[in-house]
Amino acid sequence: MNNDAESQNAGTEEFLQISFNILNTFGSRLPVSLCIHDDEFQRVVPLFAKDTRLSDKKQELVNNYCSDGNLFISKEDYASLAGHISQNLGALLTEHFLDEAAAAEIFYEGVLEKVRSFYSNPIGETLTELSTVLAIFCEYVWVDPNRWTYFFNTLKREKDLCCHAVNTLFVGTSIYLKVLYKPGEKMDLKPLALGLVLHDLGMTQIPSAVTGKNSKLLYKERMRMQEHVDIAEKMLNRLEIRDEIIKSCVFDHHERLDGSGYPKGRRGDAITLEAKVCAISDAFCGMIADRYHRPGLNPILAAIILTESKAKYDQKLTSSLISFIISNNPEMKALLQDKAKMQQLRTIALQKAAQ
């Protein structure tokens, strides 16, 4: 949401614009009243009242107005909207004075709670709750590009499947926006966000004896781990998730540009941009996490390893990853300026990339 409608409003009341990220959470019955800007009268006028049940025709009308950037709610209804979306996170969309770093921490914990709930019980109800929170997250990061950079410092290092999902969400969304964001141009980020969060869903069905093993995996165990992609496909079908962006993140996040990945051995342009983003984010977040045999890698080293793996990962995206890491992070900026240290990291990265 933004305050673009304020300049259009001839009266004194303030109106807030609704985007697809939020509209997608409404369902068939409106939780708030909707308004549009009437060019003839040069003012915002009512469209549908709260609790209106949207027929297919009304839904199409609402979607068209939203697509044109001409769908609003009165600010007096904003509290109701925030309550509909999330009792904890909704307020962040209107909080102009909250420290951005603190907001990022709140988002991490809020999204993590819903991810844990869904991963432990992957049914329609918990999926809806997760989708709603992700809609808030998407709206928050879309409104202000400066917000993307604060999420890096919230990433958790422990080896935990749900934390990994949230880490991947934060990193992947920022990479994607750094590549595609254009001021004033709206993007529906929700499918990508859900794809990033669900990419390792199949891991919930892999035995803990394999996923939690504190030593090197045997060949059979590695093959068992790779089955998480096929398992996830069945889970998505059961949940009736058919969005192509979501599916590409889940099915292809282990594919590589040179065809060396799995499960299909896709290469180059056969891999979607969203899957490439997910692949880089998944690999990066895995490398910075603590493991049984080593602490998590330095983020800059992890990013350089991906950058040096030119045959496997999209270089434009890996460059965006480095940009994301150093933004609003003085420690990482200082490291980049240390030529001797950076040369050392590049040497290590080249060795690891060749392995």
Backbone torsions as a table, in degrees:
resi	resn	phi	psi	omega
1	MET	NA	152.9	175.8
2	ASN	-147.7	-178.1	-176.9
3	ASN	-104.5	25.3	-179.4
4	ASP	-59.8	-32.6	-177.0
5	ALA	-67.3	-19.6	-176.8
6	GLU	-59.7	-39.1	-179.2
7	SER	-71.3	-22.1	-179.7
8	GLN	-87.0	-21.5	-172.7
9	ASN	-78.3	122.0	-177.0
10	ALA	-79.3	-22.4	-178.8
11	GLY	-90.5	-167.1	-177.6
12	THR	-94.7	-15.2	-177.9
13	GLU	-74.8	141.9	-179.1
14	GLU	-94.8	140.7	178.5
15	PHE	-123.7	149.3	-178.4
16	LEU	-117.5	134.6	-175.4
17	GLN	-78.6	140.1	178.7
18	ILE	-100.2	133.1	177.3
19	SER	-105.6	172.5	178.4
20	PHE	-63.7	-30.6	179.9
21	ASN	-56.9	-39.7	179.8
22	ILE	-86.6	-40.6	-179.3
23	LEU	-56.8	-34.7	-178.5
24	ASN	-63.9	-15.2	-179.1
25	THR	-90.6	-7.1	-169.2
26	PHE	-73.7	-33.8	-175.4
27	GLY	74.7	-153.7	-173.7
28	SER	-89.7	-11.4	179.4
29	ARG	-123.8	127.5	-174.3
30	LEU	-70.9	128.7	176.3
31	PRO	-82.2	-12.8	179.8
32	VAL	-143.7	165.6	174.6
33	SER	-79.2	141.5	179.1
34	LEU	-108.6	145.8	-179.9
35	CYS	-130.6	162.8	173.6
36	ILE	-134.9	162.9	176.1
37	HIS	-92.7	122.3	180.0
38	ASP	-91.4	111.1	-177.5
39	ASP	-64.2	-33.6	-177.4
40	GLU	-65.7	-43.5	-177.7
41	PHE	-97.1	-4.3	178.6
42	GLN	53.6	48.5	176.9
43	ARG	-157.2	163.9	177.6
44	VAL	-84.8	131.3	-176.3
45	VAL	-126.8	155.7	179.9
46	PRO	-63.4	146.1	173.9
47	LEU	-113.5	-63.7	176.9
48	PHE	-135.6	140.7	-179.3
49	ALA	-80.4	160.9	175.1
50	LYS	-54.8	143.2	179.6
51	ASP	75.4	4.6	174.5
52	THR	-64.1	132.3	175.6
53	ARG	-85.8	125.5	-174.7
54	LEU	-87.1	113.0	170.6
55	SER	-73.6	172.7	178.4
56	ASP	-58.5	-38.5	-178.9
57	LYS	-68.3	-42.7	178.6
58	LYS	-67.0	-38.6	178.4
59	GLN	-62.4	-41.2	178.1
60	GLU	-63.0	-41.0	179.1
61	LEU	-63.4	-45.3	179.1
62	VAL	-62.0	-43.6	179.6
63	ASN	-61.0	-39.6	180.0
64	ASN	-65.5	-44.8	177.8
65	TYR	-62.1	-40.6	-179.9
66	CYS	-64.7	-42.0	179.5
67	SER	-61.3	-33.5	179.5
68	ASP	-83.5	0.7	-177.4
69	GLY	72.2	27.0	-174.7
70	ASN	-126.5	52.9	176.6
71	LEU	-137.6	125.8	-171.0
72	PHE	-137.8	161.4	165.4
73	ILE	-124.9	153.4	174.3
74	SER	-70.6	145.1	-179.2
75	LYS	-60.5	-26.4	179.0
76	GLU	-67.8	-17.8	177.3
77	ASP	-94.2	-0.8	-172.1
78	TYR	-66.5	-35.9	178.9
79	ALA	-62.2	-38.7	178.0
80	SER	-64.8	-40.1	179.1
81	LEU	-64.6	-45.2	179.9
82	ALA	-61.4	-38.9	177.9
83	GLY	-66.0	-36.8	177.7
84	HIS	-63.6	-41.5	-175.1
85	ILE	-77.1	-52.9	-177.4
86	SER	-168.2	128.3	179.1
87	GLN	-66.0	-25.8	-175.4
88	ASN	-98.0	-40.2	-171.7
89	LEU	-99.4	-21.9	-175.1
90	GLY	-57.9	-36.5	-177.7
91	ALA	-62.8	-24.5	-178.6
92	LEU	-64.0	-24.8	-178.0
93	LEU	-71.1	-21.4	179.4
94	THR	-111.5	-3.1	-178.3
95	GLU	-83.6	103.8	-175.4
96	HIS	-87.4	-14.4	-173.1
97	PHE	-113.3	-1.1	178.1
98	LEU	-70.1	135.4	177.9
99	ASP	-57.1	131.1	-175.0
100	GLU	-62.9	-36.3	178.9
101	ALA	-65.0	-40.4	177.9
102	ALA	-66.0	-39.6	178.5
103	ALA	-61.7	-39.5	179.2
104	ALA	-63.1	-40.2	177.9
105	GLU	-63.7	-42.2	179.4
106	ILE	-63.6	-42.1	177.8
107	PHE	-61.8	-42.0	-179.3
108	TYR	-58.2	-50.2	-177.3
109	GLU	-67.0	-38.1	179.9
110	GLY	-65.9	-44.6	178.4
111	VAL	-68.3	-41.2	-179.1
112	LEU	-58.7	-40.8	179.3
113	GLU	-59.6	-43.7	-179.0
114	LYS	-72.5	-33.0	176.3
115	VAL	-65.3	-44.8	178.6
116	ARG	-60.5	-42.8	-179.5
117	SER	-62.0	-43.8	-178.6
118	PHE	-72.1	-45.0	-178.5
119	TYR	-62.2	-32.8	179.8
120	SER	-81.0	-20.6	-179.6
121	ASN	-149.1	75.4	-173.1
122	PRO	-75.1	80.7	178.1
123	ILE	-124.7	173.3	-176.9
124	GLY	-57.2	-40.3	-177.1
125	GLU	-64.0	-47.3	-179.5
126	THR	-71.5	-28.7	175.5
127	LEU	-66.1	-41.0	177.9
128	THR	-62.5	-42.3	179.0
129	GLU	-63.4	-42.1	178.0
130	LEU	-64.9	-43.4	-179.4
131	SER	-61.6	-37.7	-179.6
132	THR	-64.8	-44.8	178.8
133	VAL	-65.4	-38.1	178.2
134	LEU	-66.2	-31.7	176.3
135	ALA	-63.0	-38.3	176.8
136	ILE	-65.5	-46.9	178.9
137	PHE	-57.1	-46.4	-179.2
138	CYS	-60.6	-42.2	179.2
139	GLU	-63.6	-41.3	-177.2
140	TYR	-63.5	-46.8	-177.4
141	VAL	-76.0	-27.0	-179.2
142	TRP	-72.1	-36.0	-174.1
143	VAL	-62.3	-39.1	-172.7
144	ASP	-138.6	108.3	-179.3
145	PRO	-57.0	-27.9	-179.1
146	ASN	-65.2	-19.4	-178.3
147	ARG	-73.0	-26.6	-176.2
148	TRP	-56.2	-39.8	-169.0
149	THR	-69.9	-18.6	-176.8
150	TYR	-80.7	-12.8	-174.7
151	PHE	-77.2	-21.2	-178.0
152	PHE	-59.3	-42.7	-176.0
153	ASN	-72.1	-5.1	177.4
154	THR	-93.8	-10.7	-175.3
155	LEU	-60.6	136.3	-179.4
156	LYS	-96.7	149.2	-173.5
157	ARG	-100.7	-14.2	-176.7
158	GLU	-69.5	153.4	178.1
159	LYS	-80.2	96.4	-176.9
160	ASP	-145.8	127.5	-173.6
161	LEU	-60.0	-42.5	-177.1
162	CYS	-72.1	-38.8	175.2
163	CYS	-62.8	-39.8	177.6
164	HIS	-60.2	-39.2	179.5
165	ALA	-63.5	-42.6	180.0
166	VAL	-70.8	-41.0	175.6
167	ASN	-55.9	-46.5	-178.9
168	THR	-63.3	-38.1	175.9
169	LEU	-59.7	-50.0	-175.9
170	PHE	-65.3	-44.4	-178.8
171	VAL	-69.4	-48.4	-176.4
172	GLY	-63.0	-42.1	179.0
173	THR	-62.3	-41.6	-179.1
174	SER	-67.0	-41.9	176.9
175	ILE	-60.4	-47.9	-177.8
176	TYR	-59.1	-45.9	-179.0
177	LEU	-68.7	-36.6	179.2
178	LYS	-62.7	-29.9	180.0
179	VAL	-84.1	-39.7	-168.9
180	LEU	-110.0	-16.1	-173.1
181	TYR	-62.4	133.1	173.4
182	LYS	-131.4	126.4	-178.0
183	PRO	-54.1	131.0	177.5
184	GLY	85.9	-10.8	-179.3
185	GLU	-100.6	120.0	-175.9
186	LYS	-80.1	144.8	178.7
187	MET	-129.8	138.2	174.6
188	ASP	-88.9	98.6	-174.4
189	LEU	-88.0	-10.7	-171.2
190	LYS	-60.4	-43.8	178.4
191	PRO	-59.5	-42.4	178.1
192	LEU	-62.8	-46.1	-178.7
193	ALA	-58.5	-44.8	-179.9
194	LEU	-67.2	-38.5	176.8
195	GLY	-61.9	-41.4	179.2
196	LEU	-64.3	-40.8	-179.2
197	VAL	-71.2	-34.7	-175.6
198	LEU	-91.9	-0.6	-169.7
199	HIS	-58.1	-32.4	-179.7
200	ASP	-106.8	24.6	-178.3
201	LEU	-54.4	-38.3	-178.8
202	GLY	-62.6	-20.8	179.2
203	MET	-64.4	-22.2	179.8
204	THR	-65.5	-17.8	-177.7
205	GLN	-105.5	3.5	176.0
206	ILE	-86.8	134.7	-177.9
207	PRO	-54.8	139.6	179.9
208	SER	-63.5	-23.7	177.2
209	ALA	-62.7	-25.7	178.1
210	VAL	-91.7	-51.9	-175.9
211	THR	-67.2	-28.3	-177.4
212	GLY	-103.8	12.7	-178.4
213	LYS	-64.1	133.0	-176.8
214	ASN	-98.9	33.4	174.9
215	SER	-152.1	174.7	-177.3
216	LYS	-61.6	137.0	-178.9
217	LEU	-73.8	141.2	172.1
218	LEU	-74.8	167.0	-178.6
219	TYR	-56.7	-46.9	-179.6
220	LYS	-61.3	-36.1	179.9
221	GLU	-70.7	-36.7	176.1
222	ARG	-63.7	-41.9	177.8
223	MET	-64.1	-36.1	177.9
224	ARG	-65.3	-40.8	178.7
225	MET	-62.4	-39.6	-178.2
226	GLN	-66.0	-18.6	179.3
227	GLU	-68.2	-11.3	-177.1
228	HIS	-62.0	-25.5	178.8
229	VAL	-69.7	-46.8	178.6
230	ASP	-64.6	-38.4	178.1
231	ILE	-63.4	-42.3	-179.9
232	ALA	-62.7	-36.8	178.6
233	GLU	-59.3	-43.6	178.5
234	LYS	-65.6	-37.3	180.0
235	MET	-68.0	-40.7	177.3
236	LEU	-63.0	-40.8	178.4
237	ASN	-62.6	-41.8	-179.9
238	ARG	-65.2	-35.0	179.5
239	LEU	-84.4	-1.5	179.3
240	GLU	60.3	40.0	174.6
241	ILE	-92.1	113.0	-173.6
242	ARG	-119.6	0.2	-178.8
243	ASP	-62.4	131.0	-174.2
244	GLU	-67.9	-33.4	179.4
245	ILE	-67.4	-44.8	177.6
246	ILE	-59.6	-47.4	-177.8
247	LYS	-63.4	-38.2	-179.3
248	SER	-65.6	-37.7	177.9
249	CYS	-64.9	-43.4	-177.0
250	VAL	-71.1	-44.2	-173.4
251	PHE	-82.1	-29.0	-168.7
252	ASP	-118.2	12.4	-176.8
253	HIS	-72.4	-8.5	173.3
254	HIS	-107.1	7.4	173.2
255	GLU	-78.6	153.6	-177.7
256	ARG	-131.0	154.1	-174.5
257	LEU	-57.5	-33.9	-177.0
258	ASP	-88.0	5.6	178.2
259	GLY	84.0	7.8	-175.8
260	SER	-86.1	-2.0	-177.1
261	GLY	-87.6	-169.1	-180.0
262	TYR	-139.1	162.3	9.7
263	PRO	-92.6	-13.1	-173.0
264	LYS	-103.4	-11.1	-175.7
265	GLY	67.8	32.7	178.3
266	ARG	-64.7	155.5	179.5
267	ARG	-141.6	158.3	173.4
268	GLY	50.3	-129.7	-175.1
269	ASP	-71.1	-7.2	175.3
270	ALA	-71.9	-12.9	177.1
271	ILE	-100.4	127.4	-177.9
272	THR	-69.4	160.2	177.0
273	LEU	-58.0	-42.9	-178.1
274	GLU	-63.5	-38.9	177.7
275	ALA	-67.6	-36.5	177.4
276	LYS	-64.5	-41.7	176.8
277	VAL	-61.3	-45.3	-179.5
278	CYS	-63.9	-39.8	180.0
279	ALA	-60.8	-46.5	-179.7
280	ILE	-66.4	-44.5	-178.5
281	SER	-64.4	-42.9	179.0
282	ASP	-62.4	-46.4	-179.2
283	ALA	-64.9	-45.3	-179.6
284	PHE	-60.8	-49.0	-177.6
285	CYS	-65.5	-31.6	174.9
286	GLY	-67.4	-37.7	-177.2
287	MET	-72.9	-33.3	-177.9
288	ILE	-84.4	-8.9	179.2
289	ALA	-79.9	146.4	177.1
290	ASP	-68.5	139.2	178.4
291	ARG	-122.2	171.5	-176.0
292	TYR	-61.4	-32.4	-172.6
293	HIS	-105.0	-3.5	-178.8
294	ARG	-163.8	153.3	171.1
295	PRO	-73.2	164.1	178.7
296	GLY	-59.6	146.7	-180.0
297	LEU	-69.8	154.3	170.2
298	ASN	-57.9	132.8	-176.7
299	PRO	-56.0	-38.9	179.0
300	ILE	-65.5	-40.5	177.3
301	LEU	-62.5	-43.9	179.0
302	ALA	-60.2	-43.0	-180.0
303	ALA	-66.9	-37.6	178.8
304	ILE	-67.1	-39.3	177.0
305	ILE	-57.7	-44.4	178.4
306	LEU	-65.8	-39.2	179.6
307	THR	-65.3	-38.0	179.9
308	GLU	-76.9	-14.3	177.1
309	SER	-87.4	62.2	-171.1
310	LYS	-63.2	-29.7	-177.8
311	ALA	-75.4	-16.9	-173.6
312	LYS	-107.4	-33.9	-171.7
313	TYR	-124.0	145.1	179.8
314	ASP	-64.7	121.8	-173.2
315	GLN	-71.0	-30.9	176.5
316	LYS	-64.5	-38.6	-179.7
317	LEU	-72.7	-38.5	178.3
318	THR	-67.4	-32.7	175.0
319	SER	-66.1	-38.7	176.8
320	SER	-65.6	-33.3	176.9
321	LEU	-62.4	-45.4	179.0
322	ILE	-62.6	-41.2	177.8
323	SER	-59.8	-41.6	178.7
324	PHE	-63.1	-40.9	-176.7
325	ILE	-65.0	-42.6	-173.0
326	ILE	-84.4	-15.8	-178.9
327	SER	-64.3	128.4	179.2
328	ASN	53.1	32.8	177.2
329	ASN	-134.3	89.5	-174.5
330	PRO	-56.3	-37.1	-178.2
331	GLU	-62.6	-43.0	-179.6
332	MET	-72.0	-36.0	176.5
333	LYS	-62.6	-42.5	179.9
334	ALA	-64.1	-38.7	179.3
335	LEU	-62.6	-41.2	179.3
336	LEU	-63.0	-27.6	-178.3
337	GLN	-85.6	-8.7	178.4
338	ASP	-88.2	96.2	-173.3
339	LYS	-60.7	-41.0	-178.7
340	ALA	-65.3	-45.0	179.9
341	LYS	-66.0	-39.8	-179.5
342	MET	-66.4	-36.9	177.6
343	GLN	-65.0	-39.0	177.0
344	GLN	-63.2	-43.6	179.7
345	LEU	-65.8	-38.2	178.9
346	ARG	-65.2	-38.4	177.7
347	THR	-62.6	-45.2	177.8
348	ILE	-63.0	-42.8	-178.0
349	ALA	-62.7	-42.2	179.5
350	LEU	-62.9	-39.2	178.4
351	GLN	-63.5	-45.2	-178.0
352	LYS	-70.1	-36.7	-179.6
353	ALA	-67.0	-29.3	-179.1
354	ALA	-81.1	-12.0	-177.4
355	GLN	-74.3	NA	NA
